[in-house]
Amino acid sequence: MSPDPAGLAGYPDHPARMGFFTDTSVCIGCKACEVACKEWNAVPEDGLSLSGMSYDNTVGLGASTWRHVAFIEQPVSAVDGGAEGVRWLMASDVCKHCTEAACLDVCPTGALFRTEFGTVVVQDDVCNGCGYCVPACPFGVIARREEDGQAHKCTLCYDRLGAGMEPACAKACPTDSIQFGPLDELRERARLRVQDLHAAGQDQARLYLNDPDDGIGGAGAFFLLLDEPEVYGLPPAPVVTTRDLPGMWRHVALAAAGLAATAVALGLGRRK
């Protein structure tokens, strides 16, 4: 069973935790997910110029790129020692909707909130543009948009979920590379998919962010990869950046108490 972030956030009676399973082994790089995300969420375009990164014009996730399709070219000889050639790895990246979400921890206005589906959403009308959430994200997902100064990221189509619909990116994906549903069901489906790939000789197939005991408490969006996470530009062992905050604040409190005691002692000494 996955953790219950919605329950911890104060939803006593809530739907199953929903999320994404992105199977990169069947991604064809069509970018239908990017287009569908922009159209449904009215996300502005982020440029059509060549980036120098193969066919990847959007480069990475950001305030105006909530789904990003990466294109990774690998020499075949570097993969299996065979004849010269190129292997393409394609992967559609998205906000991970972490169980332990540092962006939530640092937001001073409550603009970021946990939904009843266990996802993490930014409220545009509450965000004050402070930007604390930007460095807090261990994946570099969230960013501020220059036009309004506010933070933006994937909402997992919160409005569509409330209407019983699947997110726009999953709806548009022609190969079912992006799969949406209850997170526990997706994890079991992903486990079986990895078994099938291993049986077919794809020994490098592995799941990323599917473990509830990892450094972010498990993710609401996890991936099947065909190589190391670093190859896809993903951190190999992400950790919630606010994990040490309680201990740090305790040290600050102790230090402040020590300074106060010293000041009192000095004041008493001067009176004598």
Order of alpha helices (4+ residues) and beta strands (2+ residues): alpha-beta-alpha-beta-alpha-beta-alpha-beta-beta-alpha-beta-beta-alpha-alpha-beta-alpha-beta-beta-alpha
